[in-house]
Every structure is written in structure tokens, then in C-alpha cells.
């Protein structure tokens, strides 16, 4: 199978990225970069690792898989050879591990002073917990963000690993990488981007910090404007056990909401906190009278700020998402399109996820100009699968 550089169509076409494989936010960040047109080469340990790999792993789409034993000095040298040709390196190991492997910022910048070195961790590169293990909910927990999540007053609820790993983690890593690339165009110098999930999550939650500082935020669940505390910003069950989301915050949207719901003449003043429970039950009782499909038809395309709560398997068939082709079937997998969208350099889906770790070792290293591939394979430093 042939593999050539510069085949991406997005605004990062021609940008070259070396990804030292990890799990979660690091791969997600590199998927974003690949989706936007960058040439990403993914360096994985032979045999792969937990939660990654295989033809349905969308967090590894858009780039080739190269298997190298990074404990071997020859593999280290190969990575540094790739770094010489790259604009960005991304790694998500615990602080100090890349240095012990010989691919930390110092040797990389000696090879390529313009390199943007992206580091993805939970706790950050320093601080008393920097070397401790952790996962999404732990990082989100200590920033104060997790405490307020959910509508169950007795216990916080965590939304998978969306807020930490992908919201405060990979998204902020990509922002940092793009900013550093832009700065390097002027200065001619690269730098290290220390993207910590705790940093990004705290920043992501800045609006809550503002509400707290203003004295308008209650530190309890389902007690504030945007957490289900307001009856007109909440989820409601329908007759078939499904749910509708209601976000009728502004007065004009609320008026349209109660009109279409059929309670405009009997709804109590929404600004009267003493009658909030009464309003909530009125809304809930009305929603229980019809199915999700029936209510979806009532509110379809209106300014009432009401939308059905869909399952992942249902989302691709929603008329709006279908019209925009938010999800497409590509390489036999229903998956989200690259985002955001660009008018002049639109991003398109690249190669599918690798069928196996190391499936593209020879073709990718060849395309990047590595010349001693046969020797690496013979010595077991590199592995070609398939």
C-alpha cells in the first residue's frame, strides 16, 4: 500500500506531526490535527495498548500506525530522525518518561529548534501530584467542576470523559499547538506546550467562577440557572419514557415554549421562586401526555429551544444533522465529520483507523524519509503487521 505526505485537504495540510501513542486525550488531539489536514505519524509500542487500536478506533483515524520499541536506542534515533522533519511532536506520558526514553524536549529541540512539543497530562508537568496516576473524573473533581455536575442533589454525576479528557484536555492541547505554531512562524523557535487537564478544565469552567465571584452561584446541584435549578432549563420525560431537553432561557423563547406546550394560560410566573416547583410539575405533566416523537414534531424548528434527547445510534438520522452531514458512513463506520468547517480549505476524512498496530510501519517511515527500515525490522526494533 502506498502512502504519501501532503494528501490532507484541510488548513493544516503540509504540517507534519509525530504522535507518541497514548490513550484518550492525546489521540483525540491528533485526530483533530489529522482531520484538519496534518500529516500525523503515530508511533506505537508493538502489540498496542489498552483501549486503542483496530479498524473501529476513531481516535486513531486519519494517520498511519508505526510500531517501534522505544526502549531500544535505535527506535529513539528513528523518532529523532522523524522530529527533524516534523513541525509538532505530541506525547502523553507521565512527566519524565519521555526524557528517560531520550525523546524529551531537549534532544528534540537540538534536532529541530522550530519544533512545537505538545505534552498531554492530567496533573501537568509539575506540582505535588504530577507523577501520580489519575483519570478524567479525578482531574475534573479537584477543579471544582465535578461537584456541580448532574441534577441529583445527593451525588455528582460525571459525563463520561468528555469534560476532562476531551474538553479540558485534547481541545486545549490543540489550541496550544496551533498558537505555538503561529508564534514559531515569527520567532523561528519552537517551545513546549504543557497541556494539563486540570488547567484546561478550570479554564473551561470560567463562567462558573464568574458566577461564584458575583455571588449568584449556589454550590449545590440542581440549584442554578444552567444545572436544572430552573424549570425552563431541564430535561423532561415523555409518555414513552424518552426525554426532551428544554432551554427556554430568554423571555421571548420561554413565551414560545409555554405557548407550544399548551400551558401559556395556566403557567405561574416563572420569576417567582416560590412557585418554581409548581411550574416544573406543570411542565412535567404536560410532557408526559405525548411521546418524544410527537413533541419533537410540535417544537421542530421553532424558537422554543426544545430538542429531543437522542441516543448515539439515533443522532445521525436527525434531519438537521443529516442535512449538514454531521455524521457520515466512511470506511464502513458511521462517524462524525471533521469540525469546524472551512470555506476555502475544507477538511475531509483521511485514511481509516489502522487494522492493527504497526500496519503501516514500512510505508509511513518510507514516506517520511527513513532509510534504515530493513535493519530496524530485522532487529525487531520496528514491527510491520499484515
Secondary structure, 3 states (H helix, E strand, C coil): CCCCCCCCCCCCCCCEEEEECCCCHHHHHHHHHHHCCCEEEEEECCCCCCCCCCCCCHHHCCCEEEEECCCCHHHHHHHHHHHHHCCEEEECCCCCHHHHHCCCHHHHHHHCCCCEEEEEECCCCCCCCCCCCCCHHHHHHHCCCHHHCCCCCCCCCCCCCHHHHHHHHHHHHHHHHHHHHHHHHHHCCCEEEEEEHHHHHHHHCHHHHHHHHHCCCCCCCCCCCCCCCCCCEEEEECCCCCEEEEECCCHHHHHHHHHHHCCCCCCCCCCCHHHHHHHHHHHHHHHCCCCHHHHHHHHCCCCCCEEECCCHHHHCCCHHHHHHCCEEEECCEEEECCCCCCCCCCCCCCCCCCCCCCCCHHHHHHHCCCCCHHHHHHCCCEECCC
